[in-house]
Amino acid sequence: MKQEDLIHEIGQIRSMMERSSKFMSISGLSGVLIGCVALLGALLGYYMVYGTKSEFGYRDYYILDTGIIFKLALIAIVVLLISVAIGVLMAKAKAKKAGQTIWNTTSKALLKAMAIPLISGGLFCLILMSQGDYGLIASSLLIFYGLALTAASVFTFKEVRVLGILEIALGLLALALPGYGIWFWALGFGVLHIIYGMIVHEKYEK
């Protein structure tokens, strides 16, 4: 066997080993759908806070009654549940097509890696809500979600790490400009997910 062929074979074996140690059942199209759901949620939230005749502009104050806060929290929970359902169902379908299962050692490790940042972020935002610091919630969710993605990226597509870093960057911008919270929410959870999903679908699923 020539040296070039040997190097090629070693590369193939290494690639197979890397793929076997990563969770590859995440569907790119699910990212697109989740992004669309997030955009719809952000649109509904914007309508509830600003109304239909508002203009795009910076807002550095928040006078929201508890009714609106409850509705916004409900929208966020519904968007989260729908997104999780879409992700799980489409991952199962992709894994089934490949003759695999989504519940394995790698997926468990991925969930464990995401758990600490997500749980910490959720509790942190609940504390912010209880203290009336509503302007920091959108930025905090983006930052903690980005941290969860970067932690989980070790076990799946490398594009997840890029998505996580971009989410953190948007979260920091939202922290500096709290008056644009809903817009950053739409960009982070909506637009970025759609772009990420299209890239993953084009690169790994065609």
PEQUI-V675511 format. One record per run of one state. SS is the DSSP state (~ for helix, > for strand, _ for the rest). FROM is the first residue (numbers start at 1). LEN is the number of residues. Records with the same first field share a line. If there is no record, write none. Layout:
SS: FROM-LEN + FROM-LEN
This chain:
_: 1-2 + 21-7 + 51-15 + 98-7 + 131-3 + 156-3 + 177-1 + 205-2
~: 3-18 + 28-23 + 66-32 + 105-26 + 134-22 + 159-18 + 178-27
